[in-house]
Structure formats: structure tokens, C-alpha cells
Amino acid sequence: MRKNIVAGNWKMNTTVPEGVELAKAVNEAVAQEQSLKCDVVVGVPFTHLTAVNAVLEGGKVGLAAENCANHKSGAYTGEVSAAMVASTGAQYVILGHSERREYYNETNEMLKEKVDLALENGLKVIFCCGESLEQRENGSFKEVISAEISESLFHLTAEQWASIVIAYEPIWAIGTGKTATSDQAQEVHAFIRELVATKYGEQLAQDTTILYGGSCKPSNAPELFAKPDIDGGLIGGASLKAADFMGIVTAF
Ligand code: PEP
């Protein structure tokens, strides 16, 4: 049975003390939740990982980095390796977010390298994919998503695939307030699951967690999460306020 997950992506927000406060608030709220129907993860800036891990340790909330380098170690000033991320106590890394693809020119090939290093270091990967508005409107969105997933992930073994969570994030819905309708999201989630089934078989496809991301909030999460192939969310803006984030966590 696949897991439901709600993961926050704080992006480049909060100082370390602010992040620690937010993590404490989420951790306490999750601890008090009697009937939690999903795993909860917070994705935080590199600088926050160790301090936030100290807050979360022993609790129910998982920890993710928002990126890692596509090199193992060495002369890459300013980069942070998968081994470094893992050494903070984080269990997950978010890779392939559209902001990284767009502003930092991350390609499917680079992401493949990052995925391999993340898995080698025992991290689970929340792998983002999704189309631009132009690609949605010209009808090429399924091809784009298929290339993103197959070129960065389909070299993995079935055993490695168990450490992959997919996040479908239509770029036109990220931070815009424009959510994909639950039917639009479900269509793509079912397409992704079918793609995974073709490569890894029906059982692994059924076991794969596929998250939706893009202006998800407490008011629209219940309808999105009710769809059969939507297994939770990757949450940007609404993960920066513990109450909003918890409104999504409890939406199942
Ligand atoms: C994201 O960037 O991963 C995201 C889903 O952002 P938002 O929820 O703010 O649209």
C-alpha cells in the first residue's frame, strides 16, 4: 500500500530561528493529531537542516533538503552534497523543482546524477515534474512530464524505485493561486502511474506515492486528495504557516 504524504517546501524563506519556531509548531501540532492519515515532511533550506532536525528528532515529522549537488564532493564552491544532507539527519531531498530547472538550468541529465547520489546516501527523493502554461496549452504536457520522469529516473532498479516519491507540479499553478482542478491533476497523476506501470509493473506503480503541488491550501486540499491517484501534496506558500500547513495535513 502506498503512503500518503504532505510535504512542505519552505523555499528561500525564514531565518534559522524563524525556521526552528515553525518546525516546533508543526512538530507539536502533528504530535497532537490523533488520527494522522499521512506522513508529514518539512523541506527546509540547507542552513536550517541541523537545527530543524534537532527539533524533529524522535517525532513523526520527516525532514527534507530542497536540493543537493550533482557531484560527490570536491571543488564545487557553495554546493552541498547528498552526503552532507544525509549527515544532518534529513531523510528526504526534493529534486527537480521547476524553480531549480528554470533559474539554475537543471537538466534531466543533471537530475539523474543528483538522484543517484541521493539514493547512494540513503535519502528518499521527492522528484518534481510538471509543465509550463505554454506546454499545457499546446498539448505537449504529457510528453514533457514523461521525458522528465523517464530521463532522470527510469535507469533505477525496482528496488531503488521504492525510494522515489513523485510530485506533479504544473508550473502555471505554483505560487500563482491558480490550482489545477482536481480533474486536471487526477488525469496527470493517472498518466504518471501508468507510465511507472509500463516501466516497473503494476504493483510498483500502485505502491508509488504521487503528490500534487501548486497553490494547494486547506480549502482545496480535500477535493484534490479525494482523487484516487493523488496521494498528498508538496506545499509551498501554505507550508510557511503552521496552521495552514496543518489544515492540509488533516485534509485526508
Ligand atoms: C512548490 O513550489 O512546490 C509549490 C507547490 O508552491 P505553492 O504551494 O506556493 O504553489
Boltz pocket constraint, residues with backbone or C-beta under 6 A from the ligand:
constraints:
  - pocket:
      binder: B
      contacts: [[A, 9], [A, 169], [A, 173], [A, 174], [A, 175], [A, 176], [A, 177], [A, 213], [A, 214], [A, 215], [A, 216], [A, 234], [A, 235], [A, 236], [A, 237], [A, 238]]
      max_distance: 6.0
